[in-house]
C-alpha cells in the first residue's frame, strides 16, 4: 500500500484563501468525493498580523474527517530583508519558542491543537528547529532547504507540486504533494488548471499503485 498526502500552505481566514464559499474549497471537496483524497492544511495562526484564526474558521475545517489542520508559523512574515517570509529562519531559540507559544495560544483559543508543523518558506536554523521540536509531534520539511538540520521530532520530506508531472518522487512509501491555496509567487496554487491537472495525476497513480489517501499524522 502506497500513501498519498496532499499538503496546502497559507490557508487563513481571508476570502480567497480557504474560507467557506471559496472555489478552492470546492476543488478539495470534489477530489475527496471522487477519489478519497485527504489534505493537510498548513495554517499561519495570524497571517501577516492581519488574519488571526478563529473558532469559526477552525470549526469549518474540522467538520471534515479528510482534513488535518497543521501549524504553519504565526505571522508567515519576518523583518530580515532578502529571506522572503522565512519566519523561523531569523529567530533564535528563545524568540522561536515565544513565537510558537503565541501561535499555539491562538490555536487553543480556537479549540484545536495541531500535531504538525511546517516552517513558512521552509527555512529554519538549528536553534529554531530545536524550539519547534519541543512542541510538535512531526515536522514537514524540504530535503535540500532543511539539509543539515537535526530535528528532535519526526521529520517528513517531500515537495512535489500538484502542477507537476515529471520527477514525482516516492519518499519511502509516500507520495507527498505540495501546494499553496492562493498567491502569485508559486505555480502550484489551487486554480482550475491545477485542479484538473492533479485530478488526472491521481487517476494515473491509481492505475499504477494501490493507494491509500492519508494525512501526515496517519502515516505509519
C-alpha positions as CSV (number, residue, x, y, z in Angstrom):
1,X,0.0,0.0,0.0
2,X,1.3,3.4,-1.0
3,X,0.4,6.6,0.9
4,X,-0.6,9.8,-0.9
5,X,-0.6,13.1,1.0
6,X,-1.6,16.5,-0.3
7,X,-0.3,19.5,1.7
8,X,-1.7,23.0,1.2
9,X,0.1,26.1,2.6
10,X,-1.0,29.5,3.7
11,X,-4.7,28.8,4.3
12,X,-6.1,31.5,6.6
13,X,-9.3,33.4,7.3
14,X,-9.4,35.7,4.2
15,X,-11.7,35.5,1.2
16,X,-9.9,33.5,-1.5
17,X,-7.5,31.9,0.9
18,X,-9.6,29.0,2.3
19,X,-12.9,30.1,3.8
20,X,-16.4,28.8,3.2
21,X,-17.6,29.6,-0.3
22,X,-14.1,29.8,-1.9
23,X,-13.8,27.9,-5.2
24,X,-10.6,26.3,-3.8
25,X,-12.7,24.6,-1.1
26,X,-14.9,23.2,-3.9
27,X,-11.9,21.7,-5.6
28,X,-10.8,19.9,-2.5
29,X,-14.3,18.6,-1.8
30,X,-14.5,17.3,-5.4
31,X,-11.2,15.4,-5.1
32,X,-12.3,13.9,-1.8
33,X,-15.7,12.8,-3.2
34,X,-14.2,11.4,-6.4
35,X,-11.1,9.7,-5.1
36,X,-11.0,10.0,-1.3
37,X,-8.1,12.4,-1.3
38,X,-7.2,13.9,2.1
39,X,-5.4,17.1,2.9
40,X,-3.0,18.7,5.4
41,X,-3.8,22.4,5.6
42,X,-0.8,24.4,6.9
43,X,-2.3,27.4,8.5
44,X,-0.4,30.5,9.8
45,X,-2.1,31.5,13.0
46,X,-2.1,35.2,12.3
47,X,-1.2,35.7,8.7
48,X,0.9,38.9,8.2
49,X,-0.5,40.1,11.6
50,X,-3.9,40.7,10.0
51,X,-5.8,37.4,9.8
52,X,-5.8,35.6,13.2
53,X,-7.5,32.2,13.1
54,X,-10.9,32.0,14.8
55,X,-13.0,29.2,16.3
56,X,-15.5,29.6,13.4
57,X,-12.7,29.2,10.9
58,X,-11.3,26.1,12.6
59,X,-14.7,24.6,13.1
60,X,-15.5,25.0,9.4
61,X,-12.5,22.8,8.5
62,X,-12.7,20.3,11.3
63,X,-16.2,19.2,10.3
64,X,-14.4,17.2,7.5
65,X,-12.7,14.0,8.5
66,X,-10.5,14.2,5.4
67,X,-8.8,17.4,6.7
68,X,-5.9,17.8,9.1
69,X,-5.1,21.3,10.3
70,X,-1.4,21.9,10.9
71,X,0.7,24.8,12.1
72,X,2.5,27.0,9.5
73,X,4.1,29.5,11.8
74,X,2.4,32.6,13.4
75,X,2.9,35.6,11.1
76,X,4.3,34.0,8.0
77,X,6.5,37.1,7.8
78,X,9.8,38.3,9.0
79,X,11.9,41.5,9.5
80,X,15.1,40.5,7.7
81,X,15.4,41.6,4.1
82,X,16.3,39.1,1.4
83,X,14.9,35.9,3.0
84,X,11.3,36.1,1.8
85,X,8.8,35.1,4.5
86,X,11.0,32.5,6.3
87,X,9.7,33.5,9.7
88,X,11.7,30.9,11.6
89,X,15.0,31.4,9.8
90,X,15.7,34.7,11.6
91,X,14.6,33.6,15.1
92,X,16.9,32.3,17.9
93,X,15.7,29.6,20.3
94,X,14.1,32.0,22.8
95,X,12.3,34.1,20.2
96,X,11.2,31.0,18.3
97,X,9.8,29.5,21.5
98,X,7.9,32.6,22.2
99,X,6.6,32.8,18.6
100,X,5.4,29.2,18.8
101,X,3.7,29.8,22.2
102,X,1.9,32.9,20.8
103,X,0.8,30.8,17.8
104,X,-0.4,27.9,19.9
105,X,-2.4,30.3,22.2
106,X,-4.5,31.3,19.2
107,X,-5.0,27.6,18.3
108,X,-6.0,26.8,21.8
109,X,-8.5,29.7,21.8
110,X,-9.9,28.3,18.6
111,X,-10.4,24.8,20.2
112,X,-7.7,22.9,18.3
113,X,-4.2,21.6,18.9
114,X,-2.2,21.0,15.7
115,X,0.1,17.9,15.8
116,X,2.4,19.0,13.0
117,X,4.4,22.0,11.7
118,X,5.9,23.3,8.5
119,X,8.0,26.5,8.6
120,X,7.0,29.3,6.3
121,X,9.2,29.3,3.3
122,X,10.7,26.0,4.7
123,X,13.6,27.9,6.3
124,X,14.8,27.3,9.9
125,X,18.1,27.4,11.7
126,X,19.2,24.9,14.3
127,X,18.0,26.9,17.3
128,X,14.5,27.5,15.9
129,X,14.4,23.8,14.8
130,X,15.1,22.8,18.4
131,X,12.3,25.1,19.6
132,X,9.9,23.7,17.1
133,X,10.8,20.1,18.0
134,X,9.7,20.8,21.6
135,X,6.1,21.5,20.6
136,X,5.1,19.3,17.7
137,X,4.9,15.5,17.0
138,X,6.2,16.0,13.5
139,X,7.6,18.5,11.0
140,X,7.1,18.5,7.2
141,X,10.2,19.9,5.6
142,X,12.3,20.2,2.5
143,X,15.1,17.8,1.6
144,X,17.5,20.5,0.4
145,X,16.5,23.6,2.3
146,X,16.5,21.8,5.6
147,X,19.7,19.8,4.9
148,X,21.9,19.6,7.9
149,X,19.2,20.5,10.4
150,X,18.8,18.0,13.2
151,X,15.2,17.5,14.4
152,X,14.1,16.3,17.8
153,X,10.8,15.1,16.4
154,X,9.6,13.1,13.4
155,X,10.6,14.6,10.1
156,X,8.7,14.1,6.8
157,X,10.1,15.4,3.5
158,X,8.6,15.9,0.1
159,X,7.8,18.9,-2.1
160,X,6.4,17.7,-5.5
161,X,3.9,20.3,-6.8
162,X,0.3,19.5,-7.7
163,X,1.1,21.1,-11.0
164,X,4.0,18.7,-11.9
165,X,4.0,15.5,-13.9
166,X,7.8,14.8,-14.2
167,X,10.1,13.5,-11.5
168,X,7.4,12.8,-8.9
169,X,9.2,11.0,-6.1
170,X,8.3,8.4,-3.6
171,X,9.6,9.1,-0.1
172,X,9.7,5.7,1.4
173,X,6.2,4.5,0.5
174,X,4.6,8.0,0.4
175,X,3.8,10.5,-2.3
176,X,4.0,14.0,-0.7
177,X,2.4,16.6,-2.9
178,X,2.9,20.3,-2.1
179,X,0.7,23.3,-3.0
180,X,-0.5,26.8,-2.0
181,X,-4.1,27.8,-1.6
182,X,-3.6,31.0,-3.5
183,X,-1.0,33.7,-4.3
184,X,1.1,34.9,-7.3
185,X,4.6,33.7,-6.3
186,X,4.0,29.9,-6.9
187,X,2.9,27.7,-9.8
188,X,1.2,25.1,-7.5
189,X,-1.8,27.2,-6.4
190,X,-5.3,25.8,-6.4
191,X,-6.7,27.2,-9.6
192,X,-8.9,25.4,-12.1
193,X,-5.9,24.4,-14.3
194,X,-4.0,22.8,-11.4
195,X,-7.2,21.2,-10.0
196,X,-7.9,19.5,-13.4
197,X,-4.3,18.5,-13.8
198,X,-4.0,17.0,-10.3
199,X,-7.2,15.0,-10.8
200,X,-5.5,13.4,-13.8
201,X,-2.3,12.7,-11.8
202,X,-4.4,10.9,-9.1
203,X,-6.2,8.9,-11.8
204,X,-2.9,7.8,-13.3
205,X,-1.3,6.9,-10.0
206,X,-4.4,4.8,-9.1
207,X,-3.7,2.7,-12.2
208,X,-0.1,2.1,-11.1
209,X,-0.3,1.9,-7.3
210,X,-2.5,0.6,-4.6
211,X,-3.0,4.0,-3.0
212,X,-4.3,5.0,0.4
213,X,-5.1,8.6,0.9
214,X,-3.9,9.8,4.3
215,X,-2.9,12.9,6.3
216,X,0.6,13.2,7.6
217,X,-0.4,12.2,11.1
218,X,-1.9,9.0,9.7
219,X,1.3,7.8,8.0
220,X,2.5,4.7,9.7
